[in-house]
C-alpha cells in the first residue's frame, strides 16, 4: 500500500470523494481503491449502528 491509498481511505472516512490525482497518474487508482475500501468500512459501521438502534 502507498500513501495515496491511505489518503483515499481516510478521505472516505471523512466523507470526501474528490480524487486529487489526475486520471493518468498511477496514484489515481491507488487513491480510488483506498477510497472505495474506506467507503465500505464507513457504510458497514453505519449499518451496524442503525441495526442496533432498531433493537
C-alpha positions in Angstrom: 0.0 0.0 0.0 1.2 3.5 -0.6 0.4 6.9 0.8 -2.2 7.6 -1.9 -4.2 4.5 -0.9 -4.3 5.6 2.8 -5.1 9.2 1.8 -8.1 7.9 -0.2 -9.1 5.6 2.7 -9.0 8.4 5.2 -10.8 10.8 2.8 -13.7 8.3 2.5 -14.0 8.1 6.3 -14.1 11.9 6.3 -16.8 11.9 3.6 -14.6 13.2 0.8 -14.8 11.6 -2.6 -12.9 14.1 -4.7 -9.7 12.5 -6.0 -6.8 14.9 -6.1 -4.8 13.0 -8.6 -5.1 13.3 -12.4 -6.7 10.3 -14.2 -3.4 9.4 -16.0 -1.5 9.2 -12.7 -0.8 5.7 -11.2 -1.7 7.3 -7.8 -5.2 7.9 -9.1 -6.0 4.2 -9.0 -4.4 3.8 -5.6 -6.4 6.7 -4.2 -9.6 5.3 -5.7 -9.0 1.8 -4.3 -8.4 3.3 -0.8 -11.4 5.5 -1.1 -13.6 2.5 -2.1 -12.3 0.5 0.9 -12.8 3.3 3.3 -16.3 3.8 1.9 -17.2 0.2 2.5 -15.9 0.3 6.1 -17.9 3.5 6.8 -21.1 2.0 5.3 -20.7 -1.2 7.3 -20.2 0.7 10.5 -23.2 2.9 9.9 -25.3 -0.2 9.0 -24.2 -1.8 12.2 -25.2 1.2 14.3 -28.5 1.5 12.6 -29.3 -2.1 13.1 -28.6 -1.9 16.9 -30.6 1.3 17.2 -33.7 -0.6 15.9 -33.5 -3.1 18.7 
